[in-house]
Amino acid sequence: MIFCQSKGTVAKTLRKLEDKGYIERIINKDNRRKYILKLTKKGEEVIPVLKREADYWHNSVGLAEVSEETMDVIRAVARKSYNLVNE
């Protein structure tokens, strides 16, 4: 769990994105219980805005200068902290 979200939360978020026209669910031909998620044209148009916001946030909190190795350590600590709290 990278983002520490429950299956229910993810399902609810995906449903909202689908209702708003950002993604579409396509039934997997090989396994009808699975879905393939695909960005719609409307969803693709949002990518530059999201990237700009993510870059702004990274710069604002000082993560733009952090090496990938340090980011891996930060992610590992975050995962361990989450697991400790939810045990």
MOPAC internal coordinates of N, CA, C and O (Angstrom, degrees):
PM7 1SCF
backbone

  N    0.0000 0     0.00 0     0.00 0    0    0    0
  C    1.4493 1     0.00 0     0.00 0    1    0    0
  C    1.5235 1   109.68 1     0.00 0    2    1    0
  O    1.2310 1   120.69 1   -81.31 1    3    2    1
  N    1.2791 1   116.28 1    98.69 1    3    2    1
  C    1.4574 1   119.97 1  -178.62 1    5    3    2
  C    1.5254 1   110.89 1   -74.58 1    6    5    3
  O    1.2310 1   120.07 1   137.67 1    7    6    5
  N    1.3235 1   117.46 1   -42.33 1    7    6    5
  C    1.4599 1   120.97 1  -175.10 1    9    7    6
  C    1.5187 1   113.01 1   -97.52 1   10    9    7
  O    1.2310 1   119.80 1  -179.24 1   11   10    9
  N    1.3269 1   117.99 1     0.76 1   11   10    9
  C    1.4606 1   122.78 1   176.26 1   13   11   10
  C    1.5260 1   111.95 1    58.32 1   14   13   11
  O    1.2310 1   120.31 1  -132.96 1   15   14   13
  N    1.3213 1   117.02 1    47.04 1   15   14   13
  C    1.4517 1   122.08 1   178.90 1   17   15   14
  C    1.5258 1   109.29 1  -118.98 1   18   17   15
  O    1.2310 1   120.49 1   -35.34 1   19   18   17
  N    1.3212 1   116.66 1   144.66 1   19   18   17
  C    1.4553 1   120.75 1   178.66 1   21   19   18
  C    1.5354 1   109.76 1   -75.73 1   22   21   19
  O    1.2310 1   120.95 1   -16.05 1   23   22   21
  N    1.3324 1   115.79 1   163.95 1   23   22   21
  C    1.4619 1   120.14 1   177.33 1   25   23   22
  C    1.5201 1   110.69 1   -60.66 1   26   25   23
  O    1.2310 1   120.76 1   141.65 1   27   26   25
  N    1.3297 1   116.14 1   -38.35 1   27   26   25
  C    1.4617 1   120.53 1   179.46 1   29   27   26
  C    1.5189 1   112.58 1   -62.36 1   30   29   27
  O    1.2310 1   120.96 1   137.96 1   31   30   29
  N    1.3315 1   115.77 1   -42.04 1   31   30   29
  C    1.4628 1   120.64 1   179.52 1   33   31   30
  C    1.5238 1   110.51 1   -65.22 1   34   33   31
  O    1.2310 1   120.58 1   138.05 1   35   34   33
  N    1.3218 1   116.50 1   -41.95 1   35   34   33
  C    1.4642 1   120.61 1   179.18 1   37   35   34
  C    1.5276 1   109.82 1   -64.40 1   38   37   35
  O    1.2310 1   120.21 1   135.02 1   39   38   37
  N    1.3359 1   117.21 1   -44.98 1   39   38   37
  C    1.4657 1   121.31 1   180.00 1   41   39   38
  C    1.5242 1   111.31 1   -60.71 1   42   41   39
  O    1.2310 1   120.56 1   137.15 1   43   42   41
  N    1.3163 1   116.53 1   -42.85 1   43   42   41
  C    1.4626 1   121.70 1   179.94 1   45   43   42
  C    1.5334 1   110.52 1   -63.68 1   46   45   43
  O    1.2310 1   120.59 1   136.56 1   47   46   45
  N    1.3263 1   116.47 1   -43.44 1   47   46   45
  C    1.4621 1   121.23 1   179.43 1   49   47   46
  C    1.5214 1   111.04 1   -64.54 1   50   49   47
  O    1.2310 1   120.70 1   136.67 1   51   50   49
  N    1.3377 1   116.27 1   -43.33 1   51   50   49
  C    1.4670 1   119.90 1   178.67 1   53   51   50
  C    1.5218 1   111.10 1   -62.53 1   54   53   51
  O    1.2310 1   120.35 1   140.13 1   55   54   53
  N    1.3160 1   116.93 1   -39.87 1   55   54   53
  C    1.4672 1   120.87 1   178.80 1   57   55   54
  C    1.5351 1   110.21 1   -62.11 1   58   57   55
  O    1.2310 1   120.42 1   137.92 1   59   58   57
  N    1.3393 1   116.79 1   -42.08 1   59   58   57
  C    1.4735 1   120.32 1   178.28 1   61   59   58
  C    1.5285 1   110.84 1   -63.65 1   62   61   59
  O    1.2310 1   120.46 1   136.47 1   63   62   61
  N    1.3340 1   116.73 1   -43.53 1   63   62   61
  C    1.4612 1   120.09 1   178.72 1   65   63   62
  C    1.5239 1   111.19 1   -62.88 1   66   65   63
  O    1.2310 1   120.84 1   142.06 1   67   66   65
  N    1.3201 1   115.99 1   -37.94 1   67   66   65
  C    1.4614 1   120.51 1   178.25 1   69   67   66
  C    1.5343 1   110.49 1   -68.37 1   70   69   67
  O    1.2310 1   120.15 1   135.30 1   71   70   69
  N    1.3258 1   117.33 1   -44.70 1   71   70   69
  C    1.4640 1   121.79 1   179.18 1   73   71   70
  C    1.5296 1   112.12 1   -60.40 1   74   73   71
  O    1.2310 1   121.03 1   145.79 1   75   74   73
  N    1.3396 1   115.64 1   -34.21 1   75   74   73
  C    1.4663 1   120.22 1  -179.30 1   77   75   74
  C    1.5297 1   112.37 1   -85.63 1   78   77   75
  O    1.2310 1   120.29 1   176.17 1   79   78   77
  N    1.3403 1   117.05 1    -3.83 1   79   78   77
  C    1.4575 1   120.61 1   175.36 1   81   79   78
  C    1.5078 1   116.10 1    86.34 1   82   81   79
  O    1.2310 1   119.75 1  -162.42 1   83   82   81
  N    1.3423 1   118.08 1    17.58 1   83   82   81
  C    1.4633 1   120.85 1   179.69 1   85   83   82
  C    1.5307 1   113.13 1   -87.50 1   86   85   83
  O    1.2310 1   120.48 1   151.20 1   87   86   85
  N    1.3263 1   116.68 1   -28.80 1   87   86   85
  C    1.4690 1   120.97 1   178.50 1   89   87   86
  C    1.5258 1   109.00 1  -135.38 1   90   89   87
  O    1.2310 1   121.41 1   -16.22 1   91   90   89
  N    1.3266 1   114.92 1   163.78 1   91   90   89
  C    1.4519 1   120.26 1   170.96 1   93   91   90
  C    1.5256 1   108.06 1  -133.07 1   94   93   91
  O    1.2310 1   121.40 1   -32.13 1   95   94   93
  N    1.3260 1   114.92 1   147.87 1   95   94   93
  C    1.4611 1   120.52 1   177.63 1   97   95   94
  C    1.5160 1   108.13 1  -102.46 1   98   97   95
  O    1.2310 1   121.44 1   -48.81 1   99   98   97
  N    1.3180 1   114.85 1   131.19 1   99   98   97
  C    1.4574 1   121.15 1   178.00 1  101   99   98
  C    1.5206 1   107.07 1  -119.90 1  102  101   99
  O    1.2310 1   120.35 1   -50.08 1  103  102  101
  N    1.3321 1   116.94 1   129.92 1  103  102  101
  C    1.4649 1   120.18 1   179.67 1  105  103  102
  C    1.5230 1   109.07 1   -67.51 1  106  105  103
  O    1.2310 1   120.71 1   -48.74 1  107  106  105
  N    1.3362 1   116.25 1   131.26 1  107  106  105
  C    1.4572 1   122.93 1   178.51 1  109  107  106
  C    1.5275 1   108.91 1   -67.19 1  110  109  107
  O    1.2310 1   120.29 1   -55.40 1  111  110  109
  N    1.3220 1   117.06 1   124.60 1  111  110  109
  C    1.4714 1   121.39 1  -178.51 1  113  111  110
  C    1.5225 1   112.30 1   -64.88 1  114  113  111
  O    1.2310 1   120.18 1   149.75 1  115  114  113
  N    1.3417 1   117.27 1   -30.25 1  115  114  113
  C    1.4603 1   121.53 1  -177.91 1  117  115  114
  C    1.5268 1   112.82 1   -82.15 1  118  117  115
  O    1.2310 1   120.61 1   154.17 1  119  118  117
  N    1.3190 1   116.45 1   -25.83 1  119  118  117
  C    1.4638 1   120.89 1  -178.58 1  121  119  118
  C    1.5265 1   107.64 1  -147.53 1  122  121  119
  O    1.2310 1   120.62 1   -80.04 1  123  122  121
  N    1.3234 1   116.42 1    99.96 1  123  122  121
  C    1.4653 1   121.31 1  -172.98 1  125  123  122
  C    1.5243 1   113.68 1   -65.61 1  126  125  123
  O    1.2310 1   119.73 1   171.48 1  127  126  125
  N    1.3405 1   118.12 1    -8.52 1  127  126  125
  C    1.4665 1   120.92 1   176.33 1  129  127  126
  C    1.5236 1   111.71 1   -84.71 1  130  129  127
  O    1.2310 1   120.50 1   168.83 1  131  130  129
  N    1.3288 1   116.66 1   -11.17 1  131  130  129
  C    1.4667 1   121.44 1  -178.09 1  133  131  130
  C    1.5248 1   110.33 1  -107.57 1  134  133  131
  O    1.2310 1   121.69 1   -25.05 1  135  134  133
  N    1.3277 1   114.36 1   154.95 1  135  134  133
  C    1.4531 1   121.26 1   177.52 1  137  135  134
  C    1.5209 1   110.21 1  -120.30 1  138  137  135
  O    1.2310 1   121.28 1   -29.14 1  139  138  137
  N    1.3028 1   115.15 1   150.86 1  139  138  137
  C    1.4548 1   122.15 1   171.13 1  141  139  138
  C    1.5252 1   105.09 1  -105.52 1  142  141  139
  O    1.2310 1   120.44 1   -51.75 1  143  142  141
  N    1.3159 1   116.76 1   128.25 1  143  142  141
  C    1.4635 1   121.32 1   179.05 1  145  143  142
  C    1.5227 1   108.97 1   -96.13 1  146  145  143
  O    1.2310 1   121.17 1   -47.34 1  147  146  145
  N    1.3207 1   115.37 1   132.66 1  147  146  145
  C    1.4590 1   120.14 1  -177.84 1  149  147  146
  C    1.5213 1   109.33 1  -132.63 1  150  149  147
  O    1.2310 1   121.12 1   -45.17 1  151  150  149
  N    1.3338 1   115.46 1   134.83 1  151  150  149
  C    1.4620 1   120.25 1   174.98 1  153  151  150
  C    1.5202 1   109.54 1   -69.73 1  154  153  151
  O    1.2310 1   121.08 1   -41.68 1  155  154  153
  N    1.3151 1   115.55 1   138.32 1  155  154  153
  C    1.4584 1   120.20 1   172.92 1  157  155  154
  C    1.5258 1   108.27 1   -86.70 1  158  157  155
  O    1.2310 1   120.65 1    -3.51 1  159  158  157
  N    1.3142 1   116.36 1   176.49 1  159  158  157
  C    1.4657 1   120.27 1   176.78 1  161  159  158
  C    1.5263 1   109.77 1   -59.86 1  162  161  159
  O    1.2310 1   120.59 1   138.93 1  163  162  161
  N    1.3254 1   116.48 1   -41.07 1  163  162  161
  C    1.4665 1   120.94 1   178.10 1  165  163  162
  C    1.5289 1   110.44 1   -61.43 1  166  165  163
  O    1.2310 1   120.08 1   140.40 1  167  166  165
  N    1.3308 1   117.46 1   -39.60 1  167  166  165
  C    1.4580 1   121.76 1   178.31 1  169  167  166
  C    1.5135 1   112.20 1   -66.28 1  170  169  167
  O    1.2310 1   120.66 1   140.60 1  171  170  169
  N    1.3274 1   116.35 1   -39.40 1  171  170  169
  C    1.4657 1   120.28 1   178.83 1  173  171  170
  C    1.5239 1   111.74 1   -65.29 1  174  173  171
  O    1.2310 1   120.63 1   148.11 1  175  174  173
  N    1.3331 1   116.39 1   -31.89 1  175  174  173
  C    1.4625 1   119.98 1  -179.60 1  177  175  174
  C    1.5293 1   112.43 1   -69.17 1  178  177  175
  O    1.2310 1   120.05 1   159.68 1  179  178  177
  N    1.3220 1   117.51 1   -20.32 1  179  178  177
  C    1.4639 1   121.75 1  -178.16 1  181  179  178
  C    1.5341 1   111.84 1   -84.84 1  182  181  179
  O    1.2310 1   120.08 1   161.06 1  183  182  181
  N    1.3183 1   117.45 1   -18.94 1  183  182  181
  C    1.4666 1   121.38 1  -175.56 1  185  183  182
  C    1.5335 1   113.08 1   -54.15 1  186  185  183
  O    1.2310 1   118.66 1   131.25 1  187  186  185
  N    1.3314 1   120.17 1   -48.75 1  187  186  185
  C    1.4772 1   118.56 1   180.00 1  189  187  186
  C    1.5330 1   113.09 1   -60.33 1  190  189  187
  O    1.2310 1   120.49 1   143.59 1  191  190  189
  N    1.3255 1   116.67 1   -36.41 1  191  190  189
  C    1.4690 1   120.59 1   179.48 1  193  191  190
  C    1.5271 1   109.59 1   -66.24 1  194  193  191
  O    1.2310 1   120.20 1   134.86 1  195  194  193
  N    1.3324 1   117.22 1   -45.14 1  195  194  193
  C    1.4646 1   121.23 1   179.67 1  197  195  194
  C    1.5266 1   111.10 1   -64.01 1  198  197  195
  O    1.2310 1   120.78 1   139.00 1  199  198  197
  N    1.3227 1   116.12 1   -41.00 1  199  198  197
  C    1.4706 1   119.63 1   179.00 1  201  199  198
  C    1.5152 1   110.59 1   -62.92 1  202  201  199
  O    1.2310 1   120.40 1   136.66 1  203  202  201
  N    1.3247 1   116.84 1   -43.34 1  203  202  201
  C    1.4648 1   121.19 1   179.23 1  205  203  202
  C    1.5354 1   110.36 1   -61.69 1  206  205  203
  O    1.2310 1   120.02 1   136.77 1  207  206  205
  N    1.3141 1   117.56 1   -43.23 1  207  206  205
  C    1.4664 1   121.60 1   179.21 1  209  207  206
  C    1.5336 1   111.29 1   -65.80 1  210  209  207
  O    1.2310 1   120.40 1   138.66 1  211  210  209
  N    1.3421 1   116.85 1   -41.34 1  211  210  209
  C    1.4657 1   120.44 1   178.92 1  213  211  210
  C    1.5273 1   110.64 1   -64.55 1  214  213  211
  O    1.2310 1   120.62 1   137.47 1  215  214  213
  N    1.3295 1   116.41 1   -42.53 1  215  214  213
  C    1.4679 1   120.28 1   178.08 1  217  215  214
  C    1.5250 1   110.64 1   -62.65 1  218  217  215
  O    1.2310 1   120.34 1   137.77 1  219  218  217
  N    1.3248 1   116.95 1   -42.23 1  219  218  217
  C    1.4657 1   121.24 1   178.55 1  221  219  218
  C    1.5275 1   110.06 1   -60.57 1  222  221  219
  O    1.2310 1   120.55 1   134.85 1  223  222  221
  N    1.3425 1   116.56 1   -45.15 1  223  222  221
  C    1.4623 1   120.87 1  -179.41 1  225  223  222
  C    1.5277 1   110.36 1   -63.52 1  226  225  223
  O    1.2310 1   120.25 1   133.92 1  227  226  225
  N    1.3406 1   117.12 1   -46.08 1  227  226  225
  C    1.4694 1   120.47 1   178.44 1  229  227  226
  C    1.5254 1   111.16 1   -56.42 1  230  229  227
  O    1.2310 1   120.74 1   135.44 1  231  230  229
  N    1.3195 1   116.18 1   -44.56 1  231  230  229
  C    1.4714 1   120.02 1   179.38 1  233  231  230
  C    1.5210 1   111.10 1   -66.72 1  234  233  231
  O    1.2310 1   120.19 1   139.78 1  235  234  233
  N    1.3265 1   117.24 1   -40.22 1  235  234  233
  C    1.4684 1   121.63 1  -177.08 1  237  235  234
  C    1.5250 1   112.72 1   -64.13 1  238  237  235
  O    1.2310 1   120.35 1   143.35 1  239  238  237
  N    1.3288 1   116.93 1   -36.65 1  239  238  237
  C    1.4620 1   119.85 1  -177.54 1  241  239  238
  C    1.5256 1   112.32 1   -97.43 1  242  241  239
  O    1.2310 1   120.55 1  -175.97 1  243  242  241
  N    1.3311 1   116.56 1     4.03 1  243  242  241
  C    1.4590 1   120.05 1   175.06 1  245  243  242
  C    1.5152 1   115.70 1    83.75 1  246  245  243
  O    1.2310 1   119.93 1  -164.12 1  247  246  245
  N    1.3315 1   117.74 1    15.88 1  247  246  245
  C    1.4670 1   119.58 1  -178.88 1  249  247  246
  C    1.5264 1   113.50 1   -86.02 1  250  249  247
  O    1.2310 1   120.23 1   169.41 1  251  250  249
  N    1.3076 1   117.17 1   -10.59 1  251  250  249
  C    1.4632 1   120.28 1  -178.19 1  253  251  250
  C    1.5326 1   111.43 1   -64.05 1  254  253  251
  O    1.2310 1   120.34 1   150.11 1  255  254  253
  N    1.3335 1   116.95 1   -29.89 1  255  254  253
  C    1.4624 1   120.64 1  -177.31 1  257  255  254
  C    1.5250 1   112.72 1   -93.00 1  258  257  255
  O    1.2310 1   119.80 1   176.99 1  259  258  257
  N    1.3223 1   117.98 1    -3.01 1  259  258  257
  C    1.4615 1   121.98 1  -175.47 1  261  259  258
  C    1.5284 1   109.62 1   -81.30 1  262  261  259
  O    1.2310 1   120.60 1   -43.58 1  263  262  261
  N    1.3266 1   116.45 1   136.42 1  263  262  261
  C    1.4614 1   120.74 1  -179.99 1  265  263  262
  C    1.5313 1   110.41 1   -71.01 1  266  265  263
  O    1.2310 1   120.93 1   -18.48 1  267  266  265
  N    1.3079 1   115.83 1   161.52 1  267  266  265
  C    1.4734 1   120.90 1   178.67 1  269  267  266
  C    1.5278 1   110.39 1   -63.16 1  270  269  267
  O    1.2310 1   120.55 1   144.31 1  271  270  269
  N    1.3226 1   116.56 1   -35.69 1  271  270  269
  C    1.4646 1   120.91 1   178.06 1  273  271  270
  C    1.5350 1   110.49 1   -61.83 1  274  273  271
  O    1.2310 1   120.34 1   135.65 1  275  274  273
  N    1.3161 1   116.96 1   -44.35 1  275  274  273
  C    1.4639 1   121.22 1   178.13 1  277  275  274
  C    1.5247 1   110.53 1   -65.03 1  278  277  275
  O    1.2310 1   120.35 1   140.19 1  279  278  277
  N    1.3470 1   116.94 1   -39.81 1  279  278  277
  C    1.4677 1   120.16 1   177.64 1  281  279  278
  C    1.5265 1   110.91 1   -62.14 1  282  281  279
  O    1.2310 1   120.09 1   142.50 1  283  282  281
  N    1.3249 1   117.44 1   -37.50 1  283  282  281
  C    1.4658 1   120.95 1   176.80 1  285  283  282
  C    1.5268 1   110.77 1   -61.15 1  286  285  283
  O    1.2310 1   120.82 1   138.93 1  287  286  285
  N    1.3340 1   116.04 1   -41.07 1  287  286  285
  C    1.4664 1   120.79 1   178.77 1  289  287  286
  C    1.5316 1   109.71 1   -65.90 1  290  289  287
  O    1.2310 1   120.19 1   136.21 1  291  290  289
  N    1.3239 1   117.25 1   -43.79 1  291  290  289
  C    1.4690 1   121.39 1   178.79 1  293  291  290
  C    1.5282 1   109.99 1   -59.73 1  294  293  291
  O    1.2310 1   120.23 1   135.26 1  295  294  293
  N    1.3293 1   117.17 1   -44.74 1  295  294  293
  C    1.4745 1   121.12 1   178.93 1  297  295  294
  C    1.5257 1   111.15 1   -62.83 1  298  297  295
  O    1.2310 1   120.45 1   137.82 1  299  298  297
  N    1.3330 1   116.74 1   -42.18 1  299  298  297
  C    1.4671 1   120.49 1   179.97 1  301  299  298
  C    1.5255 1   111.01 1   -63.42 1  302  301  299
  O    1.2310 1   120.26 1   136.82 1  303  302  301
  N    1.3150 1   117.11 1   -43.18 1  303  302  301
  C    1.4706 1   121.15 1   178.15 1  305  303  302
  C    1.5337 1   110.06 1   -63.38 1  306  305  303
  O    1.2310 1   120.44 1   138.02 1  307  306  305
  N    1.3141 1   116.77 1   -41.98 1  307  306  305
  C    1.4690 1   120.64 1   179.17 1  309  307  306
  C    1.5264 1   110.54 1   -61.68 1  310  309  307
  O    1.2310 1   120.44 1   135.91 1  311  310  309
  N    1.3435 1   116.77 1   -44.09 1  311  310  309
  C    1.4758 1   120.33 1   178.78 1  313  311  310
  C    1.5242 1   111.17 1   -62.76 1  314  313  311
  O    1.2310 1   120.56 1   135.06 1  315  314  313
  N    1.3322 1   116.54 1   -44.94 1  315  314  313
  C    1.4707 1   120.11 1  -179.88 1  317  315  314
  C    1.5117 1   110.63 1   -64.03 1  318  317  315
  O    1.2310 1   120.28 1   138.56 1  319  318  317
  N    1.3138 1   117.07 1   -41.44 1  319  318  317
  C    1.4791 1   120.49 1   178.70 1  321  319  318
  C    1.5172 1   110.23 1   -61.90 1  322  321  319
  O    1.2310 1   120.57 1   135.99 1  323  322  321
  N    1.3153 1   116.51 1   -44.01 1  323  322  321
  C    1.4725 1   121.23 1   179.01 1  325  323  322
  C    1.5270 1   110.06 1   -60.27 1  326  325  323
  O    1.2310 1   120.91 1   133.11 1  327  326  325
  N    1.3285 1   115.87 1   -46.89 1  327  326  325
  C    1.4722 1   120.12 1  -178.64 1  329  327  326
  C    1.5351 1   111.99 1   -63.01 1  330  329  327
  O    1.2310 1   120.53 1   140.05 1  331  330  329
  N    1.3317 1   116.59 1   -39.95 1  331  330  329
  C    1.4702 1   120.33 1   178.45 1  333  331  330
  C    1.5316 1   110.99 1   -63.69 1  334  333  331
  O    1.2310 1   120.44 1   137.85 1  335  334  333
  N    1.3029 1   116.76 1   -42.15 1  335  334  333
  C    1.4705 1   120.62 1  -179.16 1  337  335  334
  C    1.5297 1   111.11 1   -67.93 1  338  337  335
  O    1.2310 1   120.28 1   147.39 1  339  338  337
  N    1.3207 1   117.07 1   -32.61 1  339  338  337
  C    1.4681 1   120.50 1  -174.53 1  341  339  338
  C    1.5256 1   114.26 1   -99.41 1  342  341  339
  O    1.2310 1   120.00 1  -167.32 1  343  342  341
  N    1.3223 1   117.61 1    12.68 1  343  342  341
  C    1.4758 1   120.06 1   177.97 1  345  343  342
  C    1.4998 1   110.40 1   -78.68 1  346  345  343
  O    1.2310 1   120.10 1   180.00 1  347  346  345

